[in-house]
Amino acid sequence: MALPQLIPSHAASSSLTHQPSINTNALNPSLLNPNFKPFSKSSSLSQSRRFHRLSSLRCSASSFPEKHHTNPPKSDDVVELPLFPLPLVLFPGAILPLQIFEFRYRIMMHTLLHTDLRFGVIYSDAVSGTADVGCVGEIVKHERLVDDRFFLICKGQERFRVTNIVRTKPYLVAEVNWLEDRPSGDEDFEGLANEVEIYMKDVIRLSNRLNGKPEKEAQDLRRNLFPTPFSFFVGSTFEGAPREQQALLELEDTAARLKREKETLRNTLNYLSAASAVKDVFPSS
């Protein structure tokens, strides 16, 4: 599920070297895609038609339960976690399909498939380097091919912060602490979540109009989600803006995350409204 061209707020800090930014030069015609299949173009991942046979899992609001584990880890726990740096951001509850063919990560998969099936997905790019905060990916489906490649479907679980690098070969392993959102006082979480949902629906409607699609009313996007998992769900739709997604992932305050998402969606809606007005005046433009 991906929102169209986004114009983000920069109200929150990030552990990345540069603040998240989004290209606003062109309108991305992709709308909220219920399949949410963000394949990376890195050397460790590739898109394959064969993958689509593996699972009918979808990344929708129903993928984001209020609790991701019956016994969630405590925030002060320190554990070792194998890490997979990728040019994308995984959120708790989101579904991530991967194809693994690089040798060191095939070694990692062999280990994981005989242990707890969990590894850390952490954002990395050539400009900003590797972030300190990531999200655990749990393997929920896998297929091993005859050439020892793997097709995986992973689901985002807890967030973590890297505290120490244990080793770098054959793959990266780090000590991590778990991250949890802190209480936000008397904030109206439900009100914020409802406002964000309204903005999302308006963005979808205007995007459909600009792309010549029927202006259908978006269905219930929250699907009874509590504010915290809903804020992660919203962040997962901001595809094409990984630095903005990373900034949202790092926030430890549900209200702050929802407010930032609201501002991003409001800016995007203003942009789409202006583009729609221009299209009405100059239909052929």
C-alpha positions in Angstrom: 0.0 0.0 0.0 1.6 3.2 -1.1 0.5 6.8 -1.0 1.2 9.1 -4.0 3.8 11.9 -4.0 4.3 13.1 -0.4 5.5 16.4 1.0 6.7 15.6 4.5 7.0 17.5 7.7 10.5 17.8 9.2 9.4 18.3 12.8 11.1 15.2 14.2 14.8 14.3 14.4 16.4 11.2 12.9 19.6 9.3 13.6 20.4 9.6 9.9 23.0 12.1 8.8 20.4 14.1 6.7 16.8 14.8 7.4 14.4 12.8 5.4 13.4 14.5 2.1 11.0 13.6 -0.7 11.1 14.5 -4.4 8.2 16.8 -5.1 9.0 17.4 -8.8 6.5 14.9 -10.1 3.3 13.3 -9.0 3.7 9.6 -8.4 0.6 7.9 -9.9 0.8 4.9 -7.5 -2.1 5.0 -5.0 -2.7 2.9 -1.9 -1.6 -0.4 -3.3 -3.1 -3.2 -1.1 -0.4 -5.6 -2.2 2.4 -3.5 -0.6 5.3 -5.4 -2.2 8.4 -3.1 -1.8 11.1 -5.1 -3.5 14.5 -3.6 -3.2 16.8 -3.0 -6.2 19.9 -3.9 -4.1 22.3 -6.7 -4.9 20.6 -8.9 -2.3 17.1 -8.6 -3.6 15.3 -8.9 -6.9 11.7 -9.1 -8.1 10.5 -12.4 -9.5 7.3 -13.6 -11.0 7.7 -16.8 -9.2 7.5 -15.1 -5.9 3.8 -14.3 -6.4 3.0 -18.0 -6.0 4.3 -18.1 -2.5 1.6 -16.4 -0.5 -1.6 -14.4 -0.6 -0.6 -12.3 2.4 -1.4 -8.6 2.1 -0.2 -5.6 3.9 -3.4 -4.0 4.9 -4.7 -2.5 8.1 -5.7 -6.0 9.2 -1.9 -6.9 9.2 -1.3 -4.5 12.1 -2.6 -6.0 15.4 -2.4 -4.0 18.6 0.1 -6.5 20.0 2.6 -8.3 17.8 3.6 -10.9 20.5 1.8 -12.4 23.4 4.9 -11.8 25.5 6.6 -8.7 24.0 10.3 -8.1 25.1 11.0 -5.4 27.6 12.6 -2.2 26.4 15.7 -2.7 28.7 16.5 -6.2 27.3 19.7 -6.4 25.4 19.9 -9.2 22.8 22.1 -10.1 19.8 20.3 -9.8 16.5 21.6 -10.5 12.9 21.0 -7.5 10.8 20.0 -7.1 7.1 20.8 -3.5 5.9 18.4 -2.5 3.1 17.4 0.7 1.2 13.8 0.4 2.7 12.1 0.7 6.0 10.1 -2.0 7.7 7.4 -1.1 10.2 5.8 -3.3 12.9 3.0 -5.2 11.4 4.0 -4.7 7.8 4.6 -7.5 5.3 7.9 -7.6 3.4 8.7 -10.0 0.6 12.4 -10.7 -0.1 14.5 -12.8 -2.4 17.8 -13.8 -0.9 20.7 -14.7 -3.2 23.8 -13.0 -1.8 26.1 -15.7 -0.2 26.4 -14.1 3.2 22.7 -13.7 3.6 22.1 -17.2 2.4 24.3 -18.3 5.3 22.2 -16.1 7.6 19.0 -17.7 6.3 20.3 -21.2 6.9 21.0 -20.2 10.5 17.6 -18.5 11.1 15.6 -21.3 9.7 17.0 -23.5 12.4 16.6 -21.0 15.2 13.9 -18.3 15.8 13.3 -17.0 12.3 13.9 -13.4 13.3 16.4 -10.8 12.0 16.7 -7.1 12.0 15.8 -5.0 9.0 17.6 -1.7 9.1 17.6 1.2 6.7 20.8 2.0 4.8 21.8 4.0 1.8 25.0 5.3 0.2 24.4 8.9 1.3 23.3 8.5 4.9 24.9 5.2 5.8 23.2 2.7 8.1 20.6 3.9 10.7 20.7 3.0 14.4 17.0 2.1 14.6 15.3 -0.8 12.7 12.5 -3.3 12.9 12.6 -7.1 13.5 11.4 -9.1 10.5 10.0 -12.5 11.4 9.9 -15.1 8.6 6.4 -16.3 8.2 6.8 -18.1 4.8 9.8 -19.3 2.9 10.8 -21.3 -0.1 14.3 -22.6 -0.7 15.3 -23.1 -4.4 17.6 -25.7 -5.9 20.3 -23.0 -6.4 20.1 -22.2 -2.6 18.3 -18.9 -3.1 15.4 -18.1 -0.8 12.1 -16.5 -1.3 10.8 -15.1 2.0 7.7 -13.4 3.4 8.5 -11.5 6.6 6.3 -9.6 9.0 7.5 -6.6 11.0 7.6 -7.1 14.8 9.4 -5.0 17.4 11.5 -1.9 16.8 15.1 -1.9 18.1 18.1 0.4 18.5 21.6 -0.8 17.8 23.9 -0.4 20.8 27.0 -2.3 19.8 28.3 -4.1 16.7 29.2 -7.7 17.7 30.7 -8.8 14.3 30.5 -7.9 10.6 31.4 -11.3 9.0 30.0 -13.3 7.5 27.0 -11.0 8.1 26.3 -8.2 10.5 25.3 -9.0 14.1 24.6 -6.4 16.7 23.5 -6.0 20.3 20.1 -4.1 20.4 17.7 -2.6 22.8 13.9 -2.8 22.1 12.0 0.5 21.5 8.6 1.2 22.8 6.5 4.3 22.5 6.5 6.4 25.7 3.3 7.8 27.2 2.2 11.1 25.8 0.3 12.7 28.6 -3.2 13.8 27.8 -3.0 13.6 24.0 -6.2 12.7 22.2 -4.8 9.7 20.4 -8.2 8.6 18.9 -8.8 12.1 17.6 -5.4 12.3 16.0 -5.8 8.9 14.4 -9.2 9.8 13.0 -7.8 13.1 11.5 -5.0 11.2 9.9 -7.4 8.7 8.4 -9.6 11.6 7.0 -6.5 13.1 5.3 -5.5 9.8 3.9 -8.9 9.3 2.3 -8.8 12.8 0.8 -5.4 12.2 -0.6 -6.5 8.9 -2.2 -9.6 10.6 -3.7 -7.7 13.5 -5.3 -5.0 11.2 -6.5 -7.6 9.0 -8.2 -9.0 12.1 -9.9 -5.7 13.4 -11.1 -4.9 10.0 -12.6 -8.2 9.6 -14.4 -9.6 7.0 -12.0 -13.0 7.0 -10.4 -13.2 9.2 -7.2 -14.4 6.3 -5.0 -14.7 6.9 -1.3 -11.9 5.1 0.5 -13.0 2.3 2.8 -12.3 2.1 6.5 -8.5 2.4 6.7 -8.2 1.9 10.4 -10.2 -1.3 10.7 -10.4 -1.0 14.5 -6.7 -0.4 14.9 -5.5 1.3 18.0 -3.6 4.5 17.4 0.0 3.1 17.8 -0.3 0.3 15.2 -2.3 2.6 13.0 0.5 5.1 13.1 2.9 2.3 11.9 0.4 1.4 9.2 0.3 4.9 7.9 4.1 5.2 7.9 4.3 2.0 5.9 2.2 3.6 3.1 4.8 6.4 2.6 6.7 4.3 0.0 9.2 6.2 -2.1 10.2 8.3 0.9 12.4 6.0 3.0 14.1 8.8 5.0 10.7 10.2 6.1 9.7 6.6 7.0 12.9 6.2 9.0 12.2 9.4 10.9 8.7 8.1 11.7 10.0 4.7 12.8 12.5 6.3 15.2 9.9 8.4 17.0 9.0 7.0 20.5 5.8 8.9 20.8 2.6 7.8 19.1 1.1 11.3 19.2 4.2 12.9 17.7 4.2 10.2 14.9 0.5 10.8 14.1 1.1 14.6 14.1 4.0 14.3 11.7 2.0 12.0 9.4 -1.0 14.4 9.6 1.3 17.3 8.5 2.8 15.3 5.7 -0.7 14.3 4.5 -2.0 17.8 4.8 0.9 19.2 2.8 0.3 16.5 0.2 -3.4 17.3 0.0 -2.6 21.0 -0.6 -0.3 20.0 -3.4 -2.8 17.7 -5.0 -5.6 20.3 -4.6 -3.5 22.8 -6.5 -2.6 20.3 -9.2 -6.3 19.4 -9.5 -7.3 23.1 -9.9 -4.7 23.5 -12.6 -6.0 20.5 -14.4 -9.6 21.9 -14.2 -8.4 25.2 -15.8 -6.1 23.5 -18.3 -7.5 20.0 -19.0 -4.9 19.2 -21.6 -1.9 20.0 -19.3 
